[in-house]
Amino acid sequence: MANTTVLLREDMEHVGGRGEIVKVKAGYARNYLLPQGFATLATKGNIKQIEQERASLLKKAAIEKATAEAQKEQMESISLTFERKVGEHGHLFGSVTSMDIADALKAKGYEIDRRKIVLKDAIKDTGEYTVNVKLHREVTLAVPVAVVGEGGEETVKEEKKATAPKAEAAVEEPTAPVVEEADATEEKAE
């Protein structure tokens, strides 16, 4: 496989940070990084230019990191609550996605790109969650997110309490006859 050496102009997850010179697959560089402006080829002819650019990119990254840390301090008191329709067992009709979280943050006055919200899967159950927001490559903010049913949290808790004892009773009943049948077979064997 052919590799190409490039200078990254943007932070790329699993590749490297802004200002780093990295080797990537030639097709990835040719088809994605270069046309999108995320990287520049690192050839012998432009090494000096790349070093100057790299130094300026590193300075810019330091400023962005300081800005992100200041934004993190400002946003630490934020918590989000989503009210959704809920089924019997606290499962949502639909889900809470990174786009929903980005919209809620925007409503509170913080413009965060949805791709910077780290959410492996959409939230599909009621409860309290912690969602990480990457403000910078090295600065991550943990945002508490509560998902409640329509009409408030109390109705969801009551539904969960009502379904929980039934589930326990159903588990206990089948085990009791199985034990008695085992005792009866042992008595017949004697």
MIVEX-741197 format. One record per residue: x, y, z of N, C-alpha, C in turn; residue in one letter. Coordinates in nm, 3 decimals, always signed. Atoms other than C-alpha are relative to their C-alpha. Last residue first. Example, Ala and Ser with C-alpha at 12.3 -4.5 7.8 and 13.67 -1.06 7.14 Angstrom:
BEGIN
[[-0.082; -0.119; -0.006]; [+1.367; -0.106; +0.714]; [-0.077; +0.109; +0.073]; "s"] [[+0.089; -0.119; +0.000]; [+1.230; -0.450; +0.780]; [+0.090; +0.120; +0.000]; "a"] 
//
This chain:
BEGIN
[[-0.037; +0.069; -0.123]; [-3.522; -4.355; +4.663]; [-0.089; -0.118; +0.020]; "e"] [[-0.122; +0.077; +0.023]; [-3.566; -4.258; +4.297]; [+0.038; -0.079; +0.124]; "a"] [[+0.036; +0.118; +0.078]; [-3.926; -4.151; +4.356]; [+0.121; -0.089; -0.020]; "k"] [[+0.072; +0.089; -0.088]; [-3.813; -3.916; +4.636]; [-0.038; -0.128; -0.074]; "e"] [[-0.098; +0.062; -0.088]; [-3.548; -3.761; +4.405]; [-0.069; -0.098; +0.094]; "e"] [[-0.071; +0.102; +0.077]; [-3.809; -3.701; +4.136]; [+0.104; -0.069; +0.087]; "t"] [[+0.090; +0.113; +0.025]; [-4.034; -3.521; +4.385]; [+0.071; -0.110; -0.078]; "a"] [[+0.012; +0.074; -0.124]; [-3.751; -3.297; +4.509]; [-0.087; -0.124; -0.022]; "d"] [[-0.128; +0.069; -0.018]; [-3.672; -3.194; +4.148]; [-0.004; -0.082; +0.130]; "a"] [[-0.002; +0.116; +0.090]; [-4.038; -3.117; +4.091]; [+0.129; -0.077; +0.016]; "e"] [[+0.088; +0.101; -0.056]; [-4.039; -2.893; +4.401]; [-0.002; -0.125; -0.087]; "e"] [[-0.067; +0.058; -0.115]; [-3.735; -2.701; +4.277]; [-0.085; -0.111; +0.060]; "v"] [[-0.110; +0.079; +0.053]; [-3.894; -2.644; +3.935]; [+0.073; -0.068; +0.116]; "v"] [[+0.046; +0.132; +0.041]; [-4.217; -2.533; +4.101]; [+0.113; -0.089; -0.052]; "p"] [[+0.051; +0.079; -0.112]; [-4.035; -2.250; +4.291]; [-0.051; -0.137; -0.045]; "a"] [[-0.107; +0.074; -0.064]; [-3.827; -2.123; +3.999]; [-0.052; -0.089; +0.113]; "t"] [[-0.043; +0.118; +0.074]; [-4.128; -2.033; +3.783]; [+0.110; -0.080; +0.071]; "p"] [[+0.099; +0.105; +0.014]; [-4.282; -1.812; +4.053]; [+0.049; -0.120; -0.079]; "e"] [[+0.005; +0.088; -0.117]; [-3.973; -1.610; +4.151]; [-0.096; -0.117; -0.020]; "e"] [[-0.124; +0.077; -0.007]; [-3.903; -1.463; +3.807]; [-0.008; -0.100; +0.115]; "v"] [[+0.000; +0.095; +0.110]; [-4.263; -1.354; +3.749]; [+0.126; -0.086; +0.005]; "a"] [[+0.094; +0.105; -0.035]; [-4.270; -1.191; +4.092]; [+0.000; -0.108; -0.108]; "a"] [[-0.060; +0.082; -0.106]; [-3.956; -0.995; +4.012]; [-0.091; -0.116; +0.036]; "e"] [[-0.110; +0.076; +0.060]; [-4.099; -0.871; +3.679]; [+0.066; -0.090; +0.104]; "a"] [[+0.058; +0.106; +0.082]; [-4.424; -0.770; +3.842]; [+0.109; -0.087; -0.059]; "k"] [[+0.043; +0.111; -0.084]; [-4.234; -0.581; +4.112]; [-0.062; -0.113; -0.081]; "p"] [[-0.108; +0.073; -0.065]; [-4.043; -0.377; +3.847]; [-0.049; -0.113; +0.090]; "a"] [[-0.041; +0.115; +0.079]; [-4.339; -0.281; +3.628]; [+0.107; -0.082; +0.069]; "t"] [[+0.113; +0.090; +0.020]; [-4.512; -0.057; +3.881]; [+0.044; -0.124; -0.079]; "a"] [[+0.027; +0.068; -0.127]; [-4.188; +0.103; +3.996]; [-0.110; -0.103; -0.017]; "k"] [[-0.111; +0.093; -0.024]; [-4.090; +0.180; +3.635]; [-0.022; -0.078; +0.129]; "k"] [[+0.012; +0.111; +0.094]; [-4.432; +0.329; +3.564]; [+0.110; -0.102; +0.023]; "e"] [[+0.111; +0.084; -0.043]; [-4.417; +0.537; +3.881]; [-0.017; -0.119; -0.092]; "e"] [[-0.045; +0.077; -0.117]; [-4.070; +0.663; +3.788]; [-0.111; -0.092; +0.049]; "k"] [[-0.091; +0.102; +0.049]; [-4.196; +0.764; +3.442]; [+0.047; -0.086; +0.116]; "v"] [[+0.080; +0.104; +0.064]; [-4.493; +0.949; +3.587]; [+0.088; -0.114; -0.049]; "t"] [[+0.069; +0.082; -0.098]; [-4.267; +1.139; +3.828]; [-0.080; -0.113; -0.064]; "e"] [[-0.080; +0.116; -0.039]; [-4.029; +1.263; +3.560]; [-0.077; -0.095; +0.091]; "e"] [[-0.093; -0.008; -0.113]; [-4.272; +1.503; +3.402]; [+0.063; -0.132; +0.034]; "g"] [[+0.076; -0.013; -0.123]; [-4.581; +1.511; +3.185]; [+0.089; +0.000; +0.122]; "g"] [[+0.090; -0.114; +0.007]; [-4.400; +1.377; +2.883]; [-0.085; +0.003; +0.126]; "e"] [[+0.121; +0.022; +0.079]; [-4.136; +1.129; +2.990]; [-0.085; +0.125; -0.002]; "g"] [[+0.121; +0.030; -0.078]; [-3.796; +1.234; +3.114]; [-0.117; -0.019; -0.095]; "v"] [[+0.108; +0.029; +0.093]; [-3.445; +1.234; +2.965]; [-0.119; -0.045; +0.083]; "v"] [[+0.111; +0.075; -0.060]; [-3.180; +1.401; +3.178]; [-0.108; -0.017; -0.106]; "a"] [[+0.121; -0.001; +0.081]; [-2.847; +1.506; +3.024]; [-0.104; -0.087; +0.070]; "v"] [[+0.105; +0.089; -0.048]; [-2.542; +1.599; +3.231]; [-0.128; +0.018; -0.082]; "p"] [[+0.128; -0.067; -0.017]; [-2.272; +1.761; +3.016]; [-0.102; -0.100; +0.051]; "v"] [[+0.103; +0.099; -0.030]; [-1.911; +1.641; +3.049]; [-0.130; +0.076; +0.031]; "a"] [[+0.097; -0.042; -0.101]; [-1.676; +1.887; +2.876]; [-0.103; -0.110; +0.019]; "l"] [[+0.130; +0.065; +0.010]; [-1.368; +1.772; +2.686]; [-0.086; +0.042; +0.118]; "t"] [[+0.094; -0.055; -0.099]; [-1.053; +1.974; +2.620]; [-0.137; -0.061; -0.024]; "v"] [[-0.045; +0.034; -0.135]; [-0.752; +1.808; +2.450]; [-0.096; +0.048; +0.109]; "e"] [[-0.056; +0.136; +0.000]; [-0.878; +1.794; +2.090]; [+0.038; -0.045; +0.140]; "r"] [[-0.131; -0.003; +0.065]; [-1.090; +2.100; +2.154]; [+0.052; -0.142; +0.008]; "h"] [[-0.015; -0.140; +0.036]; [-1.450; +2.161; +2.267]; [+0.131; +0.022; -0.076]; "l"] [[-0.141; -0.032; +0.027]; [-1.515; +1.788; +2.262]; [+0.007; +0.145; -0.048]; "k"] [[-0.007; -0.095; +0.110]; [-1.858; +1.745; +2.425]; [+0.146; +0.038; -0.017]; "v"] [[-0.124; -0.076; +0.016]; [-1.905; +1.438; +2.645]; [-0.007; +0.087; -0.124]; "n"] [[-0.041; -0.005; +0.140]; [-2.258; +1.325; +2.735]; [+0.125; +0.088; -0.009]; "v"] [[-0.107; -0.098; +0.013]; [-2.344; +1.215; +3.088]; [+0.050; -0.009; -0.143]; "t"] [[-0.117; +0.040; +0.075]; [-2.680; +1.041; +3.126]; [+0.105; +0.111; +0.007]; "y"] [[-0.100; -0.105; +0.000]; [-2.982; +1.054; +3.353]; [+0.127; -0.054; -0.064]; "e"] [[-0.104; +0.009; -0.101]; [-3.286; +0.843; +3.287]; [+0.095; +0.118; -0.010]; "g"] [[+0.001; -0.111; -0.094]; [-3.543; +0.764; +3.023]; [+0.111; -0.020; +0.101]; "t"] [[+0.070; +0.028; -0.125]; [-3.445; +0.521; +2.751]; [+0.001; +0.125; +0.087]; "d"] [[+0.132; +0.055; +0.029]; [-3.350; +0.555; +2.382]; [-0.080; -0.033; +0.125]; "k"] [[+0.059; +0.034; -0.130]; [-3.038; +0.774; +2.394]; [-0.144; -0.042; -0.025]; "i"] [[+0.104; -0.093; -0.043]; [-2.875; +0.764; +2.049]; [-0.059; -0.049; +0.133]; "a"] [[+0.132; +0.034; +0.050]; [-2.564; +0.553; +2.027]; [-0.099; +0.104; +0.050]; "d"] [[-0.016; +0.123; +0.078]; [-2.195; +0.635; +2.064]; [-0.131; -0.041; -0.066]; "k"] [[+0.116; +0.081; -0.037]; [-2.254; +0.997; +2.169]; [+0.004; -0.125; -0.086]; "l"] [[-0.038; +0.142; +0.001]; [-1.950; +1.224; +2.164]; [-0.116; -0.081; +0.057]; "v"] [[+0.073; +0.064; -0.110]; [-2.076; +1.571; +2.072]; [+0.024; -0.149; -0.010]; "i"] [[-0.086; -0.009; -0.118]; [-1.814; +1.737; +1.852]; [-0.066; -0.059; +0.123]; "k"] [[-0.105; +0.100; +0.013]; [-1.993; +1.619; +1.538]; [+0.096; +0.003; +0.117]; "r"] [[+0.051; +0.130; -0.048]; [-2.301; +1.815; +1.649]; [+0.104; -0.110; -0.009]; "r"] [[+0.024; +0.088; +0.114]; [-2.109; +2.142; +1.610]; [-0.041; -0.138; +0.053]; "d"] [[-0.087; +0.117; +0.000]; [-2.146; +2.357; +1.921]; [-0.038; -0.088; -0.119]; "i"] [[-0.003; +0.057; +0.135]; [-2.288; +2.712; +1.916]; [+0.102; -0.114; -0.002]; "e"] [[-0.130; +0.058; +0.031]; [-2.361; +2.793; +2.280]; [-0.007; -0.072; -0.134]; "y"] [[-0.097; -0.100; +0.041]; [-2.647; +3.033; +2.360]; [+0.138; -0.052; -0.033]; "g"] [[-0.058; -0.061; -0.121]; [-2.882; +2.816; +2.564]; [+0.111; +0.099; -0.033]; "k"] [[+0.107; -0.076; -0.064]; [-3.092; +2.745; +2.253]; [+0.050; +0.068; +0.128]; "a"] [[+0.016; -0.122; +0.078]; [-2.770; +2.642; +2.078]; [-0.108; +0.089; +0.061]; "k"] [[-0.112; -0.087; -0.037]; [-2.701; +2.391; +2.355]; [-0.009; +0.133; -0.074]; "l"] [[+0.026; -0.046; -0.136]; [-3.049; +2.243; +2.304]; [+0.111; +0.093; +0.049]; "a"] [[+0.108; -0.100; +0.006]; [-2.993; +2.226; +1.927]; [-0.031; +0.057; +0.138]; "d"] [[-0.057; -0.121; +0.060]; [-2.657; +2.050; +1.976]; [-0.104; +0.111; -0.008]; "a"] [[-0.085; -0.061; -0.103]; [-2.821; +1.801; +2.215]; [+0.062; +0.129; -0.053]; "i"] [[+0.088; -0.056; -0.103]; [-3.098; +1.727; +1.965]; [+0.082; +0.073; +0.107]; "d"] [[+0.061; -0.118; +0.061]; [-2.839; +1.682; +1.686]; [-0.095; +0.068; +0.101]; "m"] [[-0.097; -0.107; -0.013]; [-2.640; +1.445; +1.909]; [-0.054; +0.130; -0.061]; "s"] [[-0.122; +0.014; +0.079]; [-2.950; +1.229; +1.931]; [+0.095; +0.117; +0.026]; "t"] [[-0.070; -0.128; -0.014]; [-3.233; +1.181; +2.180]; [+0.135; -0.019; -0.068]; "v"] [[-0.122; +0.000; -0.080]; [-3.457; +0.896; +2.068]; [+0.052; +0.142; +0.013]; "s"] [[-0.102; -0.084; +0.062]; [-3.786; +0.800; +1.908]; [+0.124; -0.008; +0.085]; "g"] [[+0.048; +0.008; +0.137]; [-4.078; +0.670; +2.114]; [+0.089; +0.097; -0.077]; "f"] [[+0.049; -0.118; +0.071]; [-3.869; +0.642; +2.428]; [-0.060; -0.040; -0.135]; "l"] [[-0.063; -0.012; +0.131]; [-3.840; +0.330; +2.641]; [-0.064; +0.118; -0.074]; "h"] [[-0.093; -0.112; +0.002]; [-3.938; +0.380; +3.007]; [+0.075; +0.013; -0.132]; "g"] [[-0.119; +0.030; -0.080]; [-4.095; +0.037; +3.040]; [+0.105; +0.111; -0.004]; "h"] [[+0.023; +0.064; -0.130]; [-4.446; +0.120; +2.926]; [+0.123; -0.009; +0.088]; "e"] [[+0.080; +0.121; -0.002]; [-4.369; +0.363; +2.643]; [-0.009; -0.056; +0.142]; "g"] [[-0.062; +0.119; -0.058]; [-4.243; +0.720; +2.668]; [-0.098; -0.116; -0.003]; "v"] [[+0.105; +0.100; -0.022]; [-4.309; +1.038; +2.473]; [+0.067; -0.130; +0.040]; "k"] [[+0.040; +0.079; +0.117]; [-4.019; +1.279; +2.517]; [-0.116; -0.092; +0.037]; "r"] [[+0.129; +0.061; -0.032]; [-3.908; +1.557; +2.752]; [-0.050; -0.068; -0.126]; "e"] [[+0.083; +0.026; +0.117]; [-3.540; +1.643; +2.726]; [-0.126; -0.070; +0.045]; "f"] [[+0.112; +0.089; -0.029]; [-3.343; +1.802; +3.008]; [-0.084; -0.011; -0.127]; "t"] [[+0.108; +0.003; +0.099]; [-2.998; +1.956; +2.965]; [-0.107; -0.099; +0.042]; "l"] [[+0.058; +0.134; +0.003]; [-2.746; +2.061; +3.227]; [-0.120; +0.007; -0.093]; "s"] [[+0.112; +0.035; +0.089]; [-2.512; +2.357; +3.204]; [-0.045; -0.143; +0.025]; "i"] [[+0.125; +0.002; -0.076]; [-2.301; +2.463; +3.505]; [-0.120; -0.043; -0.084]; "s"] [[+0.004; +0.109; -0.097]; [-1.972; +2.366; +3.339]; [-0.131; -0.010; +0.077]; "e"] [[+0.109; +0.094; +0.027]; [-2.036; +2.586; +3.033]; [-0.016; -0.108; +0.107]; "m"] [[+0.126; -0.072; +0.014]; [-1.827; +2.891; +3.132]; [-0.119; -0.095; -0.009]; "q"] [[+0.031; -0.058; -0.131]; [-1.536; +2.684; +3.257]; [-0.135; +0.069; -0.001]; "e"] [[+0.036; +0.112; -0.088]; [-1.548; +2.482; +2.934]; [-0.037; +0.051; +0.139]; "k"] [[+0.138; +0.037; +0.031]; [-1.555; +2.801; +2.726]; [-0.047; -0.114; +0.089]; "q"] [[+0.084; -0.107; -0.054]; [-1.238; +2.922; +2.900]; [-0.147; -0.030; -0.025]; "a"] [[-0.001; +0.016; -0.146]; [-1.074; +2.585; +2.833]; [-0.085; +0.108; +0.066]; "e"] [[+0.085; +0.115; -0.034]; [-1.182; +2.605; +2.467]; [-0.006; -0.022; +0.151]; "a"] [[+0.139; -0.042; +0.020]; [-1.035; +2.955; +2.431]; [-0.096; -0.112; +0.040]; "t"] [[+0.030; -0.093; -0.111]; [-0.704; +2.837; +2.580]; [-0.144; +0.048; -0.008]; "a"] [[+0.011; +0.081; -0.122]; [-0.705; +2.540; +2.340]; [-0.033; +0.088; +0.120]; "k"] [[+0.130; +0.068; +0.001]; [-0.783; +2.768; +2.046]; [-0.020; -0.085; +0.125]; "e"] [[+0.103; -0.102; -0.026]; [-0.487; +2.992; +2.133]; [-0.138; -0.064; +0.006]; "i"] [[-0.014; -0.038; -0.142]; [-0.256; +2.692; +2.157]; [-0.104; +0.104; +0.038]; "a"] [[+0.058; +0.108; -0.081]; [-0.389; +2.560; +1.823]; [+0.009; +0.032; +0.149]; "a"] [[+0.146; -0.013; +0.011]; [-0.317; +2.895; +1.656]; [-0.069; -0.106; +0.085]; "k"] [[+0.036; -0.118; -0.080]; [+0.040; +2.881; +1.782]; [-0.152; +0.019; +0.002]; "k"] [[-0.017; +0.038; -0.140]; [+0.072; +2.525; +1.648]; [-0.035; +0.116; +0.093]; "l"] [[+0.114; +0.084; -0.037]; [-0.073; +2.634; +1.313]; [+0.008; -0.043; +0.147]; "l"] [[+0.116; -0.087; -0.017]; [+0.180; +2.919; +1.292]; [-0.124; -0.080; +0.039]; "s"] [[-0.021; -0.082; -0.119]; [+0.467; +2.680; +1.356]; [-0.120; +0.092; +0.024]; "a"] [[+0.018; +0.087; -0.117]; [+0.331; +2.431; +1.105]; [+0.016; +0.080; +0.129]; "r"] [[+0.144; +0.016; -0.017]; [+0.297; +2.701; +0.842]; [-0.030; -0.083; +0.124]; "e"] [[+0.052; -0.130; -0.043]; [+0.660; +2.795; +0.883]; [-0.150; -0.009; +0.029]; "q"] [[-0.052; -0.026; -0.135]; [+0.762; +2.427; +0.873]; [-0.050; +0.134; +0.053]; "e"] [[+0.076; +0.081; -0.094]; [+0.532; +2.364; +0.573]; [+0.046; +0.025; +0.143]; "i"] [[+0.130; -0.064; -0.015]; [+0.685; +2.652; +0.378]; [-0.084; -0.075; +0.103]; "q"] [[-0.020; -0.124; -0.075]; [+1.029; +2.511; +0.441]; [-0.132; +0.072; +0.025]; "k"] [[-0.029; +0.031; -0.141]; [+0.918; +2.158; +0.340]; [+0.017; +0.128; +0.081]; "i"] [[+0.069; -0.095; -0.090]; [+0.758; +2.285; +0.016]; [+0.021; -0.030; +0.148]; "n"] [[+0.005; -0.137; +0.048]; [+0.984; +2.137; -0.251]; [-0.065; +0.098; +0.096]; "g"] [[-0.130; -0.062; -0.024]; [+1.067; +1.818; -0.062]; [-0.002; +0.148; -0.038]; "k"] [[-0.104; +0.038; +0.096]; [+0.697; +1.725; -0.055]; [+0.130; +0.072; +0.032]; "t"] [[-0.130; -0.033; -0.058]; [+0.456; +1.736; +0.238]; [+0.108; -0.051; -0.095]; "a"] [[-0.107; +0.097; +0.025]; [+0.119; +1.741; +0.063]; [+0.132; +0.050; +0.058]; "l"] [[-0.083; -0.041; +0.113]; [-0.132; +1.970; +0.231]; [+0.108; -0.105; -0.018]; "t"] [[-0.144; +0.028; -0.001]; [-0.415; +1.864; +0.464]; [+0.065; +0.056; -0.125]; "a"] [[-0.039; +0.042; -0.134]; [-0.778; +1.927; +0.569]; [+0.151; -0.022; +0.010]; "f"] [[-0.085; -0.102; -0.060]; [-0.849; +2.131; +0.255]; [+0.044; -0.034; +0.141]; "g"] [[+0.076; -0.069; -0.104]; [-1.146; +1.913; +0.156]; [+0.082; +0.111; +0.067]; "q"] [[+0.109; -0.078; +0.058]; [-0.975; +1.817; -0.173]; [-0.081; +0.080; +0.103]; "p"] [[-0.045; -0.110; +0.087]; [-0.648; +1.724; +0.006]; [-0.117; +0.079; -0.060]; "l"] [[-0.072; -0.104; -0.073]; [-0.788; +1.519; +0.297]; [+0.038; +0.120; -0.088]; "l"] [[+0.073; -0.066; -0.109]; [-1.056; +1.324; +0.110]; [+0.077; +0.117; +0.060]; "y"] [[+0.145; -0.008; +0.017]; [-0.972; +1.164; -0.224]; [-0.073; +0.078; +0.108]; "n"] [[+0.040; -0.048; +0.132]; [-0.596; +1.217; -0.256]; [-0.150; +0.025; -0.011]; "r"] [[-0.050; -0.136; +0.019]; [-0.511; +1.185; +0.114]; [-0.054; +0.058; -0.130]; "a"] [[+0.065; -0.083; -0.103]; [-0.733; +0.883; +0.174]; [+0.043; +0.145; -0.017]; "y"] [[+0.139; -0.022; +0.043]; [-0.616; +0.728; -0.154]; [-0.075; +0.090; +0.096]; "g"] [[+0.001; -0.093; +0.114]; [-0.249; +0.771; -0.063]; [-0.142; +0.032; -0.044]; "a"] [[+0.018; +0.072; +0.125]; [-0.289; +0.608; +0.278]; [-0.016; +0.101; -0.114]; "k"] [[+0.133; +0.059; +0.016]; [-0.166; +0.835; +0.554]; [-0.004; -0.076; -0.131]; "v"] [[+0.012; +0.084; +0.119]; [+0.173; +0.944; +0.684]; [-0.139; -0.061; +0.001]; "k"] [[+0.034; +0.142; -0.019]; [+0.172; +1.233; +0.928]; [+0.000; -0.073; -0.133]; "v"] [[-0.034; +0.063; +0.128]; [+0.315; +1.585; +0.965]; [-0.018; -0.150; +0.022]; "i"] [[-0.083; +0.120; -0.002]; [+0.136; +1.750; +1.255]; [+0.026; -0.049; -0.142]; "e"] [[-0.142; -0.033; -0.001]; [+0.012; +2.109; +1.240]; [+0.092; -0.120; +0.000]; "g"] [[-0.037; -0.109; +0.090]; [-0.347; +2.033; +1.338]; [+0.149; +0.031; +0.015]; "r"] [[+0.047; -0.135; -0.030]; [-0.374; +1.707; +1.523]; [+0.048; +0.100; -0.102]; "g"] [[-0.094; -0.088; -0.067]; [-0.348; +1.349; +1.414]; [-0.060; +0.137; +0.021]; "g"] [[-0.109; -0.028; +0.095]; [-0.506; +1.061; +1.225]; [+0.105; +0.086; +0.068]; "v"] [[-0.071; +0.123; +0.036]; [-0.753; +0.884; +1.460]; [+0.111; +0.022; -0.103]; "h"] [[+0.004; +0.109; -0.097]; [-0.967; +1.200; +1.479]; [+0.063; -0.125; -0.059]; "e"] [[+0.069; +0.114; +0.059]; [-0.853; +1.470; +1.239]; [+0.006; -0.116; +0.099]; "m"] [[-0.007; +0.119; -0.085]; [-0.761; +1.808; +1.382]; [-0.083; -0.110; -0.065]; "d"] [[+0.109; +0.012; -0.097]; [-0.732; +2.050; +1.090]; [+0.026; -0.121; +0.088]; "e"] [[+0.044; -0.138; -0.025]; [-0.449; +2.171; +0.864]; [-0.112; +0.004; +0.103]; "r"] [[+0.142; -0.016; -0.033]; [-0.270; +1.835; +0.869]; [-0.030; +0.146; +0.031]; "l"] [[+0.009; -0.088; -0.116]; [+0.065; +1.827; +0.690]; [-0.148; +0.023; +0.026]; "l"] [[+0.077; -0.123; +0.010]; [+0.087; +1.528; +0.457]; [+0.013; +0.081; +0.129]; "v"] [[-0.027; -0.084; -0.115]; [+0.315; +1.232; +0.388]; [-0.071; +0.134; -0.020]; "t"] [[-0.034; -0.137; +0.036]; [+0.165; +0.981; +0.145]; [+0.024; +0.078; +0.127]; "t"] [[+0.027; -0.101; -0.101]; [+0.150; +0.604; +0.182]; [+0.045; +0.136; -0.050]; "n"] [[-0.075; -0.124; +0.010]; [+0.125; +0.343; -0.090]; [-0.045; +0.098; +0.108]; "a"] [[+0.084; -0.118; +0.000]; [+0.000; +0.000; +0.000]; [+0.088; +0.125; +0.000]; "m"] 
//
